Amino acid sequence: VIDENTPLQSIQLTPNPTGDRSMLSFSVAQTGPVQLAVYNTMGALVALPVELPEILEKGNYQLEIPSDQLPRGMYFLTLQSATGRQTVRLVKQ
């Protein structure tokens, strides 16, 4: 986990390395918009069929990350809120 001093807390991705699916667990310390972006090692945005509600209430969340369409390799999942962001590495086998 790459911590960037954010109210997004306890971000975890399991299993990692993954095959077809992972579970992203995270906590939101403050109600507000949260966005998920996935990048490859070249910094290019990768599209995944994952949607978050426009606004997330303060609390704990689990989000299934389907990775079956991704080629093998390393990716970075970034959660962005109005007050900061956190990034976790995803390894696709």
C-alpha positions in Angstrom: 0.0 0.0 0.0 1.3 3.4 -0.9 0.0 5.8 1.7 -0.6 9.4 0.6 -1.9 10.9 3.9 -5.6 10.4 3.1 -8.9 9.7 4.9 -9.1 6.5 2.9 -7.9 3.9 5.5 -7.2 0.2 5.7 -7.0 -0.4 2.0 -6.3 -4.1 1.2 -6.5 -6.2 -1.9 -6.8 -10.0 -1.6 -5.8 -12.4 -3.1 -2.8 -10.7 -4.5 -1.3 -12.0 -6.8 -4.6 -12.8 -8.4 -6.1 -14.8 -11.2 -9.6 -13.6 -12.3 -10.9 -11.7 -9.3 -9.8 -9.9 -6.2 -11.5 -8.2 -3.3 -10.6 -4.6 -2.5 -11.4 -3.7 1.1 -11.2 -0.1 2.3 -12.6 2.3 4.8 -13.8 5.9 4.1 -13.3 8.2 7.0 -15.4 11.1 5.6 -18.6 11.0 3.4 -17.9 12.2 -0.1 -17.1 11.2 -3.7 -14.5 8.3 -4.1 -13.2 7.2 -7.5 -11.3 4.1 -8.5 -8.7 4.1 -11.3 -6.5 1.3 -12.5 -3.1 2.0 -14.1 -0.6 -0.3 -15.8 3.2 0.1 -15.1 3.4 2.6 -18.0 1.0 4.9 -16.2 -1.8 4.3 -18.7 -5.4 4.2 -17.4 -6.8 0.7 -17.7 -10.6 0.2 -18.0 -12.2 -2.3 -15.7 -16.0 -2.9 -15.3 -16.1 -1.6 -11.8 -18.4 1.2 -10.6 -18.6 3.0 -7.3 -21.6 5.0 -6.2 -21.2 8.8 -6.8 -21.0 9.4 -3.1 -19.7 7.0 -0.4 -20.8 7.4 3.2 -18.3 7.1 6.0 -17.7 3.4 6.6 -16.1 0.1 5.5 -16.5 -1.3 1.9 -15.6 -4.3 -0.1 -15.5 -4.2 -3.9 -15.0 -7.1 -6.2 -12.3 -6.3 -8.8 -12.7 -8.5 -11.9 -9.2 -8.9 -13.5 -10.0 -11.7 -15.9 -9.7 -9.3 -18.9 -6.3 -8.0 -17.8 -3.1 -9.4 -19.3 -0.6 -10.8 -16.8 1.5 -8.2 -15.2 1.5 -5.5 -12.5 -1.2 -2.8 -12.1 -1.9 0.0 -9.6 -5.4 0.6 -8.2 -5.9 4.1 -6.9 -8.8 5.3 -4.8 -9.2 9.0 -4.9 -11.3 11.1 -2.6 -11.8 14.9 -2.2 -9.1 15.0 0.4 -6.5 12.5 -0.8 -5.8 9.1 -2.3 -4.2 5.7 -1.7 -2.7 3.2 -4.2 -2.3 -0.5 -3.9 -0.4 -2.8 -6.3 -2.2 -5.6 -8.1 -0.3 -8.5 -9.6 -2.2 -10.5 -12.2 -0.9 -14.1 -12.8 
